Amino acid sequence: MGVIDTVKLISLSGFLAGMLLAAIGCGQQSSVGGPAQAAGSPPEVGIVVVQPHPLELTTELPGRTAPCLIAEVRPQVGGIIRQRLFTEGSDVEAGEMLYQIDPALYQAAYSSARAALARAEANVAPLRLKAERYGGLVKINAVSRQDFDDVQAAFKQAEAEVEAARAALETARINLDYTSVRAPISGRIGRSSVTTGALVTASQNEPLATIHQLDTIYVDVTQSTSELLRMKRSLASGLLQDKGEARNTVRLLLEDGTPYPLPGELKFSEVTVDPSTGSVILRAVFPNPQQELLPGMFVRAVVTEGVNEEAVLVPQRGVTRDPAGNAVVMLVGEEETVEPRIIKVARTAGDTWLVSEGLQAGDRVIVEGIQRARPGMQVKAVPFGSKPAANSAPAQQPEASPSGGT
């Protein structure tokens, strides 16, 4: 039993010695590497340096397209449609014949009016001669003054009947011409609401077809009155500058988000506010040579508000709010310490804030690592988006030395 106890004691002593050596080795390794040393260095923060530069400010407004010219084709005389002379969905020219209404009745009315005019003109000739003769006879008292006055009245009545007959003939001619229904404007014609053989009436409610002129097209967008007032205040305060004709240029985004290649021009703003929506209508005109824009399309118009020649922009990720709701940024001061500063922001511009007060050129704003930055603490400022510092990489393990002995 004494030998066994001695062996156990030696084994326990060897185990404890091994644990002690392992602990010493781990302590030496932690004191040589980088983690303990890196823990005492200032934390890195990503910064952007404020540099004012000119910025064109725009706003996106929803709207819909509308044709510059639209004409609903309606018959001006009644009758049976004998022929449709156009292809639905095609381009037509002003004056081109679209429908032919049966002209038989109107041709007969025109012939009757022409005959009535001829009869009235025939009645004028003898009355004119009689009036001339009576004019000479009344001077020598060969006829009474009453007879002369009666002849003059009959002659003038015959002349009036000629004028009435001419007007009736012109009316009959116009009605006959209306049997050929023509395009009032040039453009693209839609579907026909009637077919050959249909009965139509003069000035009926339902149009026969509709023509849209699409070479140029209107875009009517809505802008809230609050946005309109904000833009006017910005121009009045000098935050924005009016660039004249450039401010009237409008760009267009289609419904799928793709930009329309041709710019438009802002024509006018409605003079009244829609009380139901609190907005005004702005109208822009766009060229549409390829007829890519169709009436009724939903679009977004990018309207230029003005230009800020000294715009100060800060990424939105670098701006926070204090309990009072003020916009706050963290700056890196001259002694590489963190300094909070309250700023005023005017509006967003993409993923940045347009700062109106609180920052100036050269200020270094923290936009990355802001969670680790506390007011008054020292930090290491690096440009935002730069590669991580070398000391932040994992420490390289030392090469294992060859074991010697047992």
C-alpha positions in Angstrom: 0.0 0.0 0.0 2.9 2.4 0.6 4.1 1.9 -3.0 0.7 2.6 -4.5 0.2 5.7 -2.4 3.6 7.0 -3.6 2.7 6.4 -7.3 -0.6 8.3 -6.9 1.2 11.2 -5.3 3.8 11.4 -8.1 1.0 11.3 -10.8 -1.0 14.1 -9.1 2.1 16.2 -8.8 2.9 15.7 -12.5 -0.7 16.7 -13.5 -0.6 19.9 -11.4 2.8 20.8 -12.9 1.4 20.4 -16.4 -1.6 22.6 -15.7 0.7 25.3 -14.2 3.0 25.3 -17.3 -0.1 25.6 -19.6 -1.4 28.5 -17.7 2.0 30.3 -17.8 2.1 29.7 -21.6 -1.3 31.1 -22.2 -0.5 34.2 -20.1 2.7 34.8 -22.2 0.8 34.4 -25.5 -1.9 36.9 -24.5 0.7 39.5 -23.4 2.6 39.3 -26.8 -0.2 39.3 -29.3 -2.3 42.4 -30.4 -5.7 42.0 -28.7 -4.7 43.3 -25.3 -2.7 46.1 -26.9 -5.4 47.0 -29.5 -8.0 47.3 -26.7 -6.3 50.4 -25.4 -6.1 52.2 -28.8 -8.8 54.8 -29.8 -11.6 53.3 -31.9 -11.7 54.0 -35.6 -14.6 56.0 -37.0 -15.5 56.7 -40.7 -15.8 60.4 -41.5 -16.8 62.6 -44.4 -15.3 66.1 -44.8 -17.9 68.8 -45.5 -17.3 70.4 -48.9 -20.0 72.8 -50.2 -20.7 72.5 -53.9 -23.5 73.6 -56.4 -26.6 71.4 -56.3 -29.6 71.4 -58.5 -32.6 70.6 -56.4 -35.5 68.7 -57.9 -38.8 67.2 -56.8 -40.7 64.3 -58.2 -44.4 64.9 -58.7 -47.0 62.3 -59.8 -49.1 63.0 -62.8 -50.8 61.7 -65.9 -50.5 62.3 -69.6 -53.2 64.0 -71.7 -53.3 64.8 -75.4 -52.7 68.3 -76.6 -55.6 68.0 -79.1 -58.5 65.7 -78.9 -61.5 65.6 -81.2 -64.7 63.5 -80.9 -66.1 62.8 -84.3 -69.9 63.2 -84.4 -72.2 63.5 -87.4 -73.8 66.8 -88.2 -76.6 65.3 -90.3 -78.6 62.2 -89.8 -78.7 59.1 -92.0 -77.4 55.6 -92.7 -73.7 55.0 -92.7 -72.9 53.6 -96.1 -69.1 53.2 -95.7 -66.3 53.5 -93.1 -63.1 54.8 -94.8 -60.4 54.5 -92.2 -58.5 51.8 -90.3 -58.9 51.8 -86.5 -55.8 52.8 -84.7 -54.2 54.5 -87.8 -53.0 58.0 -88.3 -55.4 60.3 -90.2 -54.9 63.8 -91.6 -57.2 66.8 -91.0 -59.9 66.8 -93.7 -59.6 63.1 -94.5 -62.9 61.4 -95.1 -63.8 59.0 -92.3 -67.5 58.0 -92.9 -69.9 58.3 -95.8 -73.5 58.9 -94.9 -76.2 58.1 -97.5 -76.4 61.5 -99.4 -79.6 60.8 -101.5 -82.0 62.9 -99.5 -79.5 65.8 -99.1 -78.7 65.6 -102.8 -82.4 66.0 -103.6 -82.7 68.9 -101.2 -79.7 70.6 -102.8 -81.2 70.2 -106.3 -84.6 71.6 -105.1 -82.9 74.6 -103.5 -80.9 75.2 -106.7 -84.2 75.2 -108.7 -85.8 77.5 -106.3 -83.0 80.0 -106.7 -83.3 79.8 -110.5 -87.1 80.5 -110.2 -86.5 83.5 -107.9 -83.8 84.9 -110.2 -86.2 84.5 -113.2 -88.9 86.5 -111.4 -86.5 89.4 -110.8 -85.8 90.2 -114.4 -89.4 91.4 -115.5 -89.9 93.3 -112.3 -86.6 95.1 -112.7 -87.6 96.2 -116.3 -91.1 97.3 -115.1 -89.6 99.3 -112.3 -87.3 101.1 -114.7 -90.2 101.9 -117.1 -92.4 103.2 -114.2 -89.6 105.4 -113.1 -89.7 107.3 -116.4 -93.5 107.4 -116.6 -94.0 108.8 -113.1 -91.8 111.8 -114.0 -94.3 112.9 -116.7 -97.3 111.9 -114.5 -98.2 109.1 -117.0 -98.7 106.7 -114.0 -99.7 107.3 -110.5 -97.2 107.5 -107.7 -99.0 104.6 -106.0 -98.5 102.3 -109.0 -94.8 103.2 -109.1 -94.4 102.5 -105.4 -96.1 99.1 -105.8 -93.7 98.1 -108.6 -90.7 99.1 -106.6 -91.9 97.1 -103.6 -92.5 94.0 -105.8 -89.0 94.3 -107.3 -87.3 94.6 -103.9 -89.3 91.6 -102.7 -88.2 89.5 -105.7 -84.6 90.4 -104.9 -85.1 89.3 -101.3 -86.5 86.0 -102.5 -83.4 85.5 -104.6 -81.2 86.1 -101.5 -83.3 83.6 -99.5 -83.1 81.1 -102.2 -79.3 81.5 -102.3 -79.1 80.9 -98.5 -81.3 77.8 -98.8 -79.1 76.5 -101.6 -76.0 77.1 -99.4 -77.6 75.3 -96.5 -78.5 72.4 -98.7 -74.9 72.3 -100.0 -73.5 72.3 -96.5 -75.8 69.5 -95.4 -74.8 67.5 -98.5 -71.2 68.1 -97.7 -71.8 66.9 -94.1 -72.7 63.5 -95.4 -69.0 63.0 -95.8 -67.8 62.9 -92.2 -64.2 64.2 -92.2 -61.4 64.3 -89.6 -61.3 67.7 -87.8 -57.7 67.4 -86.7 -54.7 65.3 -87.6 -53.8 62.5 -85.2 -54.4 58.9 -84.3 -57.9 57.6 -84.5 -59.3 55.1 -82.1 -62.0 52.4 -82.5 -65.2 53.1 -84.4 -68.4 53.0 -82.4 -70.6 52.3 -85.4 -70.5 50.0 -88.4 -71.7 50.2 -92.0 -75.5 50.3 -92.0 -75.9 52.0 -88.7 -78.3 54.9 -88.3 -76.8 58.1 -86.9 -78.3 61.4 -85.9 -77.1 65.0 -86.0 -74.9 65.9 -82.9 -75.6 62.6 -81.1 -74.1 62.0 -77.7 -72.0 59.1 -78.6 -69.1 60.0 -80.9 -68.4 57.9 -83.9 -64.7 57.8 -83.1 -62.1 59.9 -81.2 -58.9 61.4 -82.6 -55.9 62.2 -80.4 -53.0 64.3 -81.5 -49.9 62.7 -80.0 -46.9 64.5 -81.6 -46.8 66.6 -78.4 -48.5 65.6 -75.2 -49.4 67.3 -71.9 -48.3 66.0 -68.5 -50.5 67.3 -65.7 -48.9 66.8 -62.3 -50.1 67.8 -58.8 -48.1 69.7 -56.3 -49.2 70.3 -52.7 -49.6 73.9 -51.6 -47.2 73.2 -48.7 -44.4 72.2 -51.1 -45.2 75.2 -53.3 -44.9 77.5 -50.3 -41.7 75.8 -49.1 -40.1 76.4 -52.5 -41.1 80.0 -52.5 -39.6 80.5 -49.1 -36.4 78.9 -50.1 -36.1 81.2 -53.1 -36.9 84.2 -51.0 -34.3 83.3 -48.3 -31.5 82.6 -50.8 -31.3 78.9 -50.1 -32.3 78.4 -53.7 -31.6 80.5 -56.8 -33.9 80.8 -59.7 -32.1 79.8 -63.0 -34.8 81.2 -65.3 -35.4 79.0 -68.4 -33.5 76.1 -66.8 -36.0 76.0 -64.0 -38.8 75.4 -66.6 -37.1 72.2 -67.8 -38.9 69.0 -66.7 -37.7 65.4 -67.0 -40.0 62.4 -67.0 -40.0 59.0 -65.4 -42.3 56.4 -66.9 -44.5 54.0 -64.9 -41.8 51.3 -64.8 -39.1 53.8 -63.6 -37.3 54.2 -66.9 -36.5 57.8 -67.8 -38.1 59.3 -70.8 -35.3 60.4 -73.2 -36.7 63.9 -74.2 -37.0 66.8 -71.8 -40.2 68.8 -71.5 -41.1 72.4 -70.6 -43.2 73.6 -67.7 -45.9 75.8 -69.2 -48.1 77.0 -66.4 -49.5 76.5 -62.9 -53.2 76.4 -62.1 -54.4 79.6 -60.5 -56.7 77.9 -58.0 -56.2 75.2 -55.4 -58.3 72.0 -55.4 -60.0 72.2 -52.0 -60.5 68.4 -51.8 -56.7 67.6 -52.2 -55.0 70.9 -51.2 -52.9 70.8 -54.4 -52.4 72.7 -57.6 -52.0 71.5 -61.1 -48.8 72.0 -63.1 -48.8 71.4 -66.8 -45.7 70.5 -68.8 -45.5 69.8 -72.6 -43.3 67.0 -73.9 -42.4 66.1 -77.5 -43.6 62.7 -78.5 -42.2 61.9 -81.9 -42.3 58.1 -81.4 -45.7 58.3 -79.7 -44.2 56.4 -76.7 -46.4 58.4 -74.4 -50.1 57.6 -74.6 -53.0 59.5 -73.0 -53.8 58.5 -69.5 -50.4 57.0 -68.6 -49.2 57.4 -65.0 -45.8 59.2 -64.9 -43.6 61.0 -62.4 -42.3 64.4 -63.5 -38.9 65.6 -62.1 -39.3 69.4 -61.8 -36.4 71.6 -61.1 -36.9 73.8 -58.1 -33.7 75.8 -58.2 -29.9 75.7 -57.6 -28.1 75.9 -54.3 -24.6 77.2 -55.1 -23.2 76.4 -51.7 -25.0 73.2 -50.8 -23.8 71.4 -47.6 -24.8 67.7 -47.8 -24.4 65.1 -45.0 -25.2 61.4 -45.4 -28.5 60.5 -43.6 -26.8 57.7 -41.6 -24.6 60.4 -39.9 -27.6 62.4 -38.6 -29.5 61.5 -35.4 -32.1 63.2 -33.3 -31.9 64.3 -29.7 -34.8 63.9 -27.2 -36.0 67.4 -28.3 -36.2 66.3 -31.9 -33.2 68.4 -33.1 -30.9 67.0 -35.8 -27.5 66.2 -34.3 -24.2 65.1 -35.9 -21.0 63.9 -34.3 -17.8 65.7 -35.4 -14.1 64.9 -34.9 -12.5 68.0 -33.4 -9.0 69.4 -33.6 -7.7 67.1 -30.8 -9.3 64.0 -32.4 -12.1 64.1 -29.9 -15.8 63.6 -30.5 -18.0 66.8 -30.5 -21.8 66.8 -30.9 -23.4 69.6 -32.8 -27.0 70.6 -33.5 -27.8 71.3 -37.1 -30.8 72.4 -39.2 -31.7 70.3 -42.2 -33.8 71.7 -45.0 -34.7 68.6 -47.0 -33.4 65.3 -48.4 -31.4 65.0 -51.6 -31.1 61.4 -52.4 -29.5 59.6 -49.4 -28.2 62.8 -47.9 -29.6 65.8 -45.9 -29.3 69.3 -47.2 -28.0 71.3 -44.2 -29.1 74.9 -43.9 -27.3 75.7 -40.6 -24.7 74.3 -38.3 -21.9 73.1 -40.6 -19.2 74.7 -42.6 -16.5 73.7 -45.0 -13.9 71.4 -43.5 -16.0 69.9 -40.7 -15.4 66.2 -40.2 -18.7 64.4 -39.7 -18.8 60.8 -38.3 -20.9 58.6 -40.4 -19.5 55.1 -39.5 -18.9 53.8 -36.0 -21.1 56.5 -34.5 -22.3 53.9 -31.9 -18.8 53.8 -30.4 -18.3 57.6 -30.5 -19.1 59.3 -27.2 -18.8 63.1 -26.7 -15.3 63.9 -25.4 -13.6 60.6 -26.2 -10.6 60.3 -28.5 -11.1 58.5 -31.8 -9.1 57.7 -34.9 -10.7 59.3 -38.0 -10.4 57.5 -41.3 -12.2 58.3 -44.6 -15.6 56.8 -44.8 -15.4 53.6 -47.0 -11.7 53.1 -46.7 -10.1 49.7 -46.0 -9.8 48.6 -42.3 -6.5 49.5 -40.6 -3.8 46.9 -40.4 -3.9 46.6 -36.6 -7.5 45.5 -36.8 -6.6 42.3 -38.7 -6.2 39.1 -36.7 -2.7 38.8 -35.1 -0.5 36.3 -36.9 0.4 33.3 -34.7 4.2 32.8 -34.1 5.8 29.8 -35.8 6.0 26.7 -33.6 9.5 25.9 -32.5 10.7 22.4 -32.9 10.2 20.3 -29.8 13.4 19.2 -28.1 13.7 16.3 -25.7 11.0 14.5 -24.0 
